[in-house]
Amino acid sequence: MSNEATRVTAHGPQDEERPGGYGPAGGYGQPDGPGPAGAEPERDASKEAAETVLKAFGGIRGMIDMTLPGLVYIVAFNITHKVPVAAWSALALCAVFVVVRLARRETIQHAFSGVFGVAIGAWISMKTGKAEDFYLPGLLWNVGYCLALAVSALVRWPMIGLMLGPITGEMFTWRKQNPGRLAAYTKATWAWVLIMA
């Protein structure tokens, strides 16, 4: 018995593959691949969206610059129970961040944004004498940003797509020419609505 006959007997008839991996010739098999045709572009768009949002906040370092002063404020107030001490402690940390970035010749955009936000919160809390008022500007900003994100997703102009389009070079063509990206940007925008909420 020939090798070909042995192969057919042992494993059954071997159908020819159609070009492009669409299963046996004359059949209607599904394309080979990891998943649905639109899954890969949607995953790529979601990844790009996440990276762009992180960059918008200055990466991990920018996030630290903007959030750590608030933590210092909480710790300082709980130790001293004095609003001015807590406020000045947070402002001092912001100033340190700016000086360090200047010394390393890095952008101070996000560190300065932190100083601006902390300064407004510190001024309000010292004026009212209420420690919780330190967070009022941030709270109002979050509410406004959250509403803007939600509205953009509802009207099918997701803000994440508006941020990413000019960066990727496709501008806003993804709205009508790439349904997968529109879906991914919309999901990413709703995810940020939840985070901000």
Secondary structure as GFF3:
##gff-version 3
##sequence-region A 1 197
A	DSSP	alpha_helix	3	11	.	.	.	ID=ss1
A	DSSP	alpha_helix	39	56	.	.	.	ID=ss2
A	DSSP	alpha_helix	59	80	.	.	.	ID=ss3
A	DSSP	alpha_helix	83	103	.	.	.	ID=ss4
A	DSSP	alpha_helix	109	128	.	.	.	ID=ss5
A	DSSP	three_ten_helix	131	135	.	.	.	ID=ss6
A	DSSP	alpha_helix	136	154	.	.	.	ID=ss7
A	DSSP	alpha_helix	159	168	.	.	.	ID=ss8
A	DSSP	alpha_helix	174	177	.	.	.	ID=ss9
A	DSSP	alpha_helix	179	196	.	.	.	ID=ss10
###
